[in-house]
Amino acid sequence: MGSNSKDDQDSGDRGTTQDVPEDTASTRMPPTTGSIMWMRNSINWMLQQPEVVVPVAEQVMATMILTKMAAANHKADDDSAAPNSSNTKDTHLELSTTAESDRAALGLSDPPGAYAEAPGTEPTRRRQSSIVILPAQQPSSEDSSDEESAIEAVSDKDDSVQSGKPEPVRVGHPERQRNRNVSLPEANLVIKQSLSSSTLPRALSLDDQSKTHRNNERKETVPLFRSTYSLWWCGLAMVLVAAAIALLVIVTIVYFLGKKSPTTIILTRTNAPTFSPTKAPMLVADYLLPLFPQETVQAITKVPDSPQSQAFQWLLEDVSEFRYSMLTNRIKQRFVLATLYYSTSGNSTWDNNTHWLSHSVHECDWFTKPEFARKTIVSKIYDGYLEGFLEPIMPMPCNSDGIYQHLWLDENNMVGSLPEELYLLTSLQTLSIGWNKQFGGTISTQIGQLTKIQGLFLGRMDLTGTIPSEIGLLSQLQFVSMGNNRLHGSIPEEIWMLTALDTLMLHRNQHLGGTISTGIGSLSRLIWLVLDECSLTGPLPTELGEAFSLSHFMVGGNLLSSTIPTELCLLSELKVLALYENSLEGILPAEIGLLTSTTFLSLSSNQLSGPLPSELGLLSNSMNALDLQNNQLLSGTIPTELGLLTNLVEFELSNNQLSGQVPAELVVLTSLGLLTLATNSLSGSLPPQLSALEHSLYTLKLEGNPLLSGTIPQELCSINGAWISNTWKSGGGPEGLSFDCTSLLCGCGCPC
């Protein structure tokens, strides 16, 4: 059927350019102008939208467009058959309708002509397609206009037809759509004037040359972000893999380290029978045994009646008694204390064993006896010691974590031997178990493990063996007392390297020898050095003068042989100087008068010679004991300056070669209780002023001086035992009055 309208003519001109088949164009009736305008507005609206996927909404739009087209076609030619869409699907623009369910959901009704139907056949629904609306390309110069668009119709794939699922409609920029590498028919340009044509534009297939050109353009315009995005994901994946490998390695290392050195064991109560080393619950015993040294394990497993085996039996009962998490150091701690208990007959001989080996009481609450430690150790070295109004405030045995720091069991009638396991308490700061005279054993080399110990009191025990050199490892050691034992060997040189030491007491170990090392000069903190009644040899080192903190230097009863070094007199803090019963020789240096802080000076039983220096009168007026007896070679007269020692209590000059008169200045020594002048060569008359000492004097020895004359004052005849309460020495008792009754000296029952 021909057409005489202007719109039809314009459409025919464009149809020539678009290569529209003649028969198709001649069978269509031109739509009304309102329908064409509606289609144009709809297409322009879609071109203005951003790229989104809206399958349902856009198929509704396609349905409305198809409805308009169908209405126009039916109106133009009611008798014409519907065009066969299957013959033109490769070259014509196809618009799909929505399903009835979709339109019903949107509240739409089926408009007339919604379905294309051939004459004499049942109405069939067009197969669904997707429509991609693209912005128009730049038109040629003769077809340019203010408004332009392009329509690209994409035919469905065969699998979409069979599945019956509509593909989404995409609206977007052509550059993004080009990335979809699909060979599909594309629509020609449609200008504004062409929208009024009666014939719709047809999509034409590209030829091979155009397809190749289009594909090349697509490859060249791959967005940069796609490759960058891929590289970013690859890098992230590599980082995650590396992190996973590192985490796996760390977990593996931690697992094996934890397996080799466990620190905590969760123990629950079991119904284990009475323990014997060969019948112990394997899981618990196998865990506990590796916690102890090999020697301890041997004693546990090989000697059933040993203290270690008994302690291990108790430990198995202990850890199975409660449900709690026990730290390894607490397991060791309770085992060590149990071993000490069984080693010293704690269940039978201890004076006090309250709470010891109680499963229900923390070991820090077991009995402890700090009285002696308070007087000997804590008051000297413990920083937390405070002198209260009534008694010192003592620190607790354990720290806040329940770990033993102070073990005090002095004078508790402990009987047995010192166990090696005691040195496993490596957190100890003070250990005071002295004054247990039946508590013996040896000091193990394992003492070097007590690296935190500051105070060590093992005095008045029954220890044997030697002092191990490992004691030099205890760098924090301040107080050491091992006196009144049976130690032998030599004092290790390492002990003179303990620069923190302030007290060293090794006295009354008769077979303990060695020398006083020159290293004593490095002990600048040393206050107490008590080595009397041992078997020390050698000289007094001049380095003694460098131990300027020394206040008690007691080395009497040894085999020392030398002169008294003048450097010793530089110790301005020295209070007690005891050099008695050695083989010291030479004169008594005049520098001795520099010891202005000295209160006790004993140089008796040596081989000193020469006169008594008058500088003795410069000694502290707090001096209360001066013992120079039994030197045999001391000569000269008694210096009158000794009368300045107004607080002197004991003054002994017997068994020397002193001569001259007894100085009358002695009568001012109103505190004098012991005066021995026997076995000398004194002469002259005895001063009658000695009667002033009747209230203080309890011993007066004048025998062995055949040239001494005069009469003993009557007031002194009754001193025997009269003033025992005034004695400076406690427990010695007075010896009373003794003199030679001669024709020169008489009184107190001796006729003149």
C-alpha angles and dihedrals in degrees: 000000000000128000129217099186124114091232089055091052092051090048091051091053091053090044089062089056092045093045094234113180112255097226092054093050093047093053097057123087114220111257121233121272091247092057092050092049091048090052092049093050091047093051092047090050091054092048090058094056123095119249107282136147110243109156099168099041095047093045087055087053090049090049091053091049091049090048091055092048094048092048091053093048094049091048093052098047119011092175098049120102120242113264115261103250093190091066094054105035092111096051108023132074109253123198119195129218126226123247119265089247092055093051092044090053089054093047094250126144126213107266121211112280095021089137127049112226134178120229112274096010135102115266111265128197116240113245112258122256137179122243122212112197112200131185111261121264120240106281126222120271096260093049099042119130141159094260125043139159143170131220123206116189117200119199119224122255119245093250091055090054092053096044092050091216115135116233117231121261113237125200118191152107117314093232089063092045092053089067087070098089098212128134102224135149114271129206125241121240119281118204127204096259092052093062090079092058119115092227121070118228115264126224112236126205116242119243121238094264093052092047091052091049091048093049091051090052090052093052092049094049099054104141116251092226091068094063092040090050091052093049090050092054092047091052092048091051092051091050092050092049092050091048091050091051092049091049091050091052093049093048090049093051093047091049095053094042091051090048092054098045111028115185102186134041126192106217124185130190116275135186092241115161125235108307128250120166093247096045100044119135100270099219095054097035093047089054097045101045096064089057091072134064119268092252090056092048090052091052090049097048102032104037110047095186097048120117088245092055092047091049091050091051090052090047092055089051089045098053092044093049097075140029104238142117108257121197118228094242091054091051089053092044095054091045092052093049091047090051090051089050094052092041093057101040092253094170094056114021108030115109089217127015100158113169093353111151091006110151092206098049124074111243090238087067095052116113118290131175113212100165098101094034088054091058099039108031116008096052089056107039114011111100093206094057113121127182106229130191093264108016139343119281106245126213119240119260093241136042125239090278093058094252119142115251100157125040112184122174102142120165094000097135094253110178123194140041134318107257121226090227090070088080090063088079090089094166093064116127098177131022117186116171100137131129091054098121095188094048107101143146129116135294105252127220084239087080085091088076092069092084093153097052118120104169127040120178115179097146128140094022132115100257119157136184127050136310104257119233088231087082085083088071091068095091094170094053112128106159125043124171121170099146126141096034135110099255119150139183123059133314102261115246089229091069090068089059095064096107093181091059117121100161128040117172118173097144126148098024094128096194097044108111140167130102139283099263124228084233087081086089090071092057095089092160096050112125105160122042109171114173102141123144097022129110101262118156137187132054133313102261118235087226086079086088089066093060088081094166093061113125102161119042109172117167101141122142097038136108099257115152125190141079122287105268113231088222087071088067090062091074097105092177094054112125103164123038113177115175097148124143100021133111098258115153142182129060128318103258118239088227087076086089088073091072091092093156096053117117100169124041121174121175097151127141098026133111099257118152141187131052128319108261115239087224086082085085088065092065116113115292083228089068108126104170130042115171118181099146127132099030093116093194099065109112143171130063132313106265113241087217087078086079086076092070092087095169095051112136103172124034117173124181102150124139099028135107098256118151140184130055131324102259115243088218088080090076090074090064092096093171094054112128104159122043119168119180098152126139100023134108099259119154142177132059122323109246109252089212087079086088086080088072094062092110097050108027116093101160128038121171119186103150121122095045104105094177095055113111142180137068126300108239112252090231090066096052094085100048094108102118093336097118105029090135090064095057118123091208111066118218097010097097126206123292093204128212121336128173140142112266102221139147087269101045123043145144137098092070095328109114116231 
